[in-house]
Amino acid sequence: MVKIVKLEHKEETGTYYMCEECGLIYAEISIAKCCEDWCRNHKSCNLEITRNAIKFEG
């Protein structure tokens, strides 16, 4: 089940969704669910899905 996370990091403040299989964070719950389904079924990540992950600059 996708985990809801609240983040406060510069411009990326808000509610996001985390794939509990690989830990990547997405702005849209539908993409996070696709990621989680793929990870669970294939035991790997899909580059077409993960390119939508939120990137945080240090």
Residue pairs with C-beta under 8 A, 6 or more apart in sequence:
1 20
1 36
2 17
2 18
2 19
2 20
2 29
2 32
2 33
2 36
3 17
3 18
3 20
4 15
4 16
4 17
4 18
5 15
5 16
5 17
5 18
5 25
6 14
6 15
6 16
7 13
7 14
7 15
7 16
7 25
9 56
10 57
12 54
12 56
14 27
16 25
16 26
16 27
16 54
17 25
17 26
17 27
17 28
17 29
17 31
17 32
17 33
18 24
18 25
18 26
18 32
19 25
19 26
19 32
19 35
19 36
19 39
20 36
21 35
21 36
21 39
21 40
22 35
22 39
22 45
22 50
24 32
24 35
24 45
24 50
24 53
25 32
25 53
25 54
26 32
26 35
26 52
26 53
26 54
27 52
27 54
28 52
31 49
31 52
34 49
35 45
35 46
35 49
35 50
35 53
38 44
38 45
38 46
38 49
39 45
